[in-house]
Amino acid sequence: MKLQRMNRRALALGALAVSGALALTACGSDDTGGSSNGSDASASANSNIKCDDAKGQLQASGSSAQKNAIDAWVKQYVAACNGVQINYNPTGSGAGITAFTQGQTAFAGSDSALKPEEIEASKKVCKDGQAIDLPMVGGPIAVGFNVPGVDTLVLDAPTMAKIFDSKITNWNDEAIKKLNPEAKLPDLKIQAFHRSDESGTTDNFTKYLKAAAPDDWKYEGGKSWEAKGGQSAQGSSGLAGQVKQTSGAISYFELSYAKDGIKTVDVKTAAAEPVKASVENATAAIGGAKVVGTGKDLALELDYTPDAAGAYPLVLVTYEIACDKGNKADTLPATKSFLNYMASEDGQGLLADAGYAPMPTEIITKVRETISGLS
């Protein structure tokens, strides 16, 4: 029954993702040869954005995972609300939450839900309130690789855990050969890269390893990388850049960063076939998430070990962090207006084509209701 429910939900959410991709295609983007129909659709999307009393500059920072989504949202939003300037700095989830709790930004982006001590710290800037989690962006964490002569690579959680813990150090290791009997794996040193900054992507990646390979990943997890060895780089873009330019490299980053020829690992799960990193497959897995936050907080609990066919296990959800009460009066109108657009049907419709998964209907509906009550 669980599998049937997952499949039904996957089909429904997959349709939403496809419709989002079609909506973005209709809007057009940077194509200089776009048709007038694309321009009309873009204008129509802009006309649906409610600027209300939004004005001035909006400072925000945090998750680098959602940067490409933020860029797409900002482009549409400022075209409609030209009295607002939005500056989003992809400093990483940890730095973003710190900046928010210190009163430096109107909202933050984090790929991990707030910890109790972070909520407590937020009460200093949220007058008579506290920070809450608003799930806004979903997507697969891709494991990118650069192995000469290898176009398709299958890995399971135990093998990935050993690679990123420096227990497997060469690409022709027997464990990798067993998972890829047809591949011509070279005698080449593995160059494993991890984030140098505090990162919600690291948190979710290591949560997956801990849940799916508990015998091989003994670290507690969190935003900071704990395993020994390997090399580091700043931000998701930094990791993607290292994979692209380094022979033998492997790393983890959001699917939207796996471009310009970067190949991604197919993950072996309990399902019959390995699962590719795709928006649709990530949406299928996110559909099984549960809301575990209390009050207005909408923190989710993800399932990192799905057994349904086509459910990609390496997923994350990026939250926008804002005060439930006590937001700064001068930026509250712009904050609510921009968050409302992000959570709207049009805003979520941009995600699929940008390499992200839209939030399931039942979750994003709660997000919209919560945003409307921010004060």
N, C-alpha and C positions, 0 to 999 in steps of 0.2 A: 504493500500500500504506500509506504514511504516513497518508493521508486516511482510509482504512478503519479503521486502528488507532485514530485519533483519534475517529472516529465511534462505534466500539464502546465505547471508554473513556468518551466523553461520555454515551452512553446509560446505562452502568452507574453513573457518578457522578451523573448527573441523577436516577436512581432513588433513590440515597442521599440526595440533597438533598431530594427530595420526601418520602421517608420521614421525614427529620428535621423537615420542616415539619409533617407529620402528627403526629409525636410531640409537638411543642411545642403544637400545637392541642389535643391530648388533655390535655396538662398544665394548660392554662388559665393565666391570668396575673393581670391586674388587673381582669378583668371581675367586677363585683359580682353579675352574674346567672348565674354559671357553674353548671353542673349538678353533681350529686353524682358523676357519672362522671368529670368533669374533676378533681375533688378526689381521687378514688380514684387516678387516673392520676398526679397530682402526688405523692401519698403514696408510690406505688409507685416513682416515679423517685427520691425521696428515700431510700427504703429501700435502693436499690442503691448509694448513696454510701458508700464505706468511709472512715470518719473515722480509724480506727486510733488512734494516740496523739496526734492533732492537738489542740492547745490554744493559747490565747494570741492575741496580735495578729500579723498577717502584713502587713508593709509591702511594697508593690510600686509601681512607677511605670513610665512610658514611653509607648508608642504610644497616641495618641488614637484611632487607627483602630479598635482593638479594644474601646474603652470600652463600647459597647453590648453586645458579647458578654460582656465581663467582668461587667457589671451583671446579665445574665441568669444567668450561672454562679453569681455570689455569692449571688443570691437563693435559688437551689435549695440550694447548698452549706451556707450558714449555717442554713437551716431544718433540715438533717439533723445538722450538726455545730455545735450551739449553744455549744460551748466555744471556738469560733474566731471572731475578728473579722478581716476582711480589708479593708484600706485600699488601694485602687488609685488612684494619682494620674496622670491622663492628661497628663503634662508634655511628651510628644513623645519620639520614639525616642532622639534624641541625649542629651537630659537624663536619660532613664531608664537608659541604659547607663552614663553618668557616675556617677549615684547608686549603681548596683550595684557598679561597680568601686571606689567609695569606701567600700563596706561599709555603705551606708545602707539597703539594701533586701534582701529575701530573694530576689526575682527581678525581672527587668525584662521589658518588652515592647518589641520593635523590629520595624519593618517592613522592615528591611535586616539581612542577616546580618552577624555581627561581622567587623570588619576585623582584620588581624594585630596592629596596635598595641593594639586594644581587648582582644584575647585576652591579649596580654602584660600589660597593665595588670590584668587580672582575676586573675592569679596571686598578687597581693598579698593578695587576700581569699579565694581558693580554695586552702586549704592543701593542698599536694601535688597540686593539680589545676589546672583552668582552666575558664573559662566556655564553654558550648556552646550551639548553636542548636537549639531544639525547635520545628519548624513546627507551629502549632496552629490558626491561623485564616486562611482565605483569603477572597478576595472581589474584586469589581470596584471599580476607581477610577472613579467616575462623574464626568463633566464636566457640571456643572450650569450652566444658563443662564437668564437672565431677559430675554427679548426680547418686548416687547408685540406681540401679534398672531401670534406664532410658537409653535406647539405642538410641532412636530416639526422637528428640526434635524439634518442630517447633516454631519459634518466628517471629513476625513482627517488623517493625521499631519502632512503638510507645512503644511496650513492652520492646524492647532492650533499648530504650532511658530511660525508667523509671528504668530499672534494673541498668544501669550504672550511673544514677543520684541519686541512693539510694532511689527512690520512691517506688520500689517493692523490698522487702528485704527477702522474703521467697519463696522457690520453689513450695509450694502448693498454691500460690496466685491465685485468681480467674481468672485473666487475662491470666496466663500461662495455667491454667486448660482448659479454653475455647479454646485455640489453640491446646491443646493436650488431647482431651477427653478420649483417650484410655490409656494414660500413667498413671502409678502409681507414682504420684509425692509425694515425702516424705515431712514431716514437718521438713524442714532443712533450715538453714540460708544460703542465697546467699552470696558467697565470690567473689565479682567482682574485677578483677585486671586490672590495666591500666599501660601504660609505664611511667617510672620515668624520662626517658631522652627525649629530643626533638626528635620527630619521624614523618616521613612522613606517616607511617602506622596509627598513631593517627590522623593525618591531614585528611587522606582519610576516615577513619572510622567515624570521627565526621562530615565530609562533607556529608556522607551518612545519618547519623542521622538527620542532619539539613535539608537535602533535602527531605527525606522521612517521617520525623516526626517533622515538624516545630512547632507544638503545644506543643510538649513534650521535645524538645531539644532547649533551648534558648541561648546556648553559641555561641560565635563568631567562635570558631574553630581555628585551627592552629596546629603547631607541638607540642605544650605543652598542657598537659591535664588540663582542666579547671573545670570540674565538681567536686562537693564536695563528700567526703566520698570515700569508696573503698580502695583498697590497691595497691601498685605499685611494679614493678620489672623492672630490666634493660634489654632492648633489647627483641626481639621476642623470643629468646631462653629462657630468664628468665620468660616470661609470660607463655610459653608452659610448662616449668618445674613446675610452680606453679599450673597450671590446673591439671597436671598429679598427683601431690602429695597431693592436697588439696580437701577434700570432700566438695561438694557444690560450687566449683569454676566455674567461667566463665571468659573468656577473649577473646581478638582478636589478631590474628597473621596470617602470611601468611600460606597458605595451606601446604607448604613444611615443616612447623614445627609441623603440626598435625600428629604426628606419634607415634609409640609405644603405640597404643591403645587409643589415644585421640579421642573422638567423637566430631563431629561438627554439628552445628545447620543448619537445613533446613530453608531457609528464605521465608516467605510468602510475595509475591508481588501482583501486580494487575493481574498477570496471574492466570489461574485456579488452578494450582498445586504449592505447595511450591517448591523452587529450591534448589538443593544440591550444596554445595561448590565443584566445580570440575574445572579442567583446561578447559574442553570443554565449560562449562557454563559461565566461566569468559571470554573466548575468544569471545563468542557470544555477551557479553555486551561491551567488548573493541572495537569490530567491529563498534560500533556506535559512537566512539570518533571522535572529530573534531580537526584538527590542528589549534591552535589559536595563536601560536607564530608568530613573524614577522621576516623577513630576514631569517637568517640561523637557528633561534631558532625554535624548533619543539615541543613546549609545547602543550599538548593535553587538551581538555575539555571533561571530562567523563560524561556519563549519569548515575546518581545514582538511577534513578527511571524508569528503563526499564519495559515495559509491555508485552514484547514478551515471549512466553513460552520457558523455559530453559535458560533465560538470568539471570545470577547471578548478583545481583546489587552491592554487596560489593567487588569492585575491586580496584586495584591500578596499576599504571604504574611506574616503576623505571627508572629514567633518569640517564645517565652518563653526568656529567658536565665537560666540557672542554672549553678552549679558542677557539674562531673561528680564531683569529690571535694572535700571541705573545706567543704561547706555548714555554716552555723552550726548547732550542735547543738540550740539551743533552738527554732529555727524549722524544722528539717529535717522533722520529722513532718508539720507543717501544710503545708509547701511540697510535699512528695511527695503528700500526700493530695489537696490542691487541684488540682495538676497532673494527677494520675491521673484525677480527675473530669473535668477539662477535655478530656482525651484519650479518655475513655470513650465508649462508644456513646451513652449518654444525654447526655453533655456535647456531643458533636459533633452530636447530634440537635437541639439547641436552635438551631443556627446558621442554618439556612436561613430560618426564619421571622423571624429578627432581621436579615436582609439580608446574611448572610455565606455563604461556601461551606465545607462540611466538607472536611477533608483526605482525599485519596484513600486507600483502604484500605491499600495497600502502604506508604504513608508513615506514616500514623497508627499502624500496627502497630509500626513501628520506634520511633516516639516513645514508645509505651507501654513497650516493652522497655527503652528508655534510662532512662525515669523510674524504673522499678523498681530500677535499679542505682545511682541517685544516693546519695551517701553524704557 
